[in-house]
C-alpha cells in the first residue's frame, strides 16, 4: 500500500482537467489522502473524489 497525500487540484489536473474551471481555489487546495497513490487512479475515481470533496466542502460552509 502506497499512501500519498495530494491536493484536489493535482487529481483534477491529471485526470479531469475539464473540471478545473468549475472548482474554487479553496476546493482545489483540499488535501486528499490516497490509499494507493495518484498513479493508480482512474478518471472515474477522480470524479468520485471531486464529488465527495465538493459535498464535504459545502457541508462545512453551511455549518459555519
Secondary structure as the mmCIF struct_conf table of DSSP 4:
data_model
#
loop_
_struct_conf.conf_type_id
_struct_conf.id
_struct_conf.beg_label_comp_id
_struct_conf.beg_label_asym_id
_struct_conf.beg_label_seq_id
_struct_conf.end_label_comp_id
_struct_conf.end_label_asym_id
_struct_conf.end_label_seq_id
STRN STRN1 UNK A 4 UNK A 7
HELX_RH_AL_P HELX_RH_AL_P1 UNK A 8 UNK A 15
HELX_RH_3T_P HELX_RH_3T_P1 UNK A 17 UNK A 22
BEND BEND1 UNK A 23 UNK A 23
HELX_RH_AL_P HELX_RH_AL_P2 UNK A 25 UNK A 28
TURN_TY1_P TURN_TY1_P1 UNK A 29 UNK A 29
STRN STRN2 UNK A 31 UNK A 34
BEND BEND2 UNK A 35 UNK A 36
HELX_RH_3T_P HELX_RH_3T_P2 UNK A 38 UNK A 40
HELX_RH_AL_P HELX_RH_AL_P3 UNK A 43 UNK A 63
#
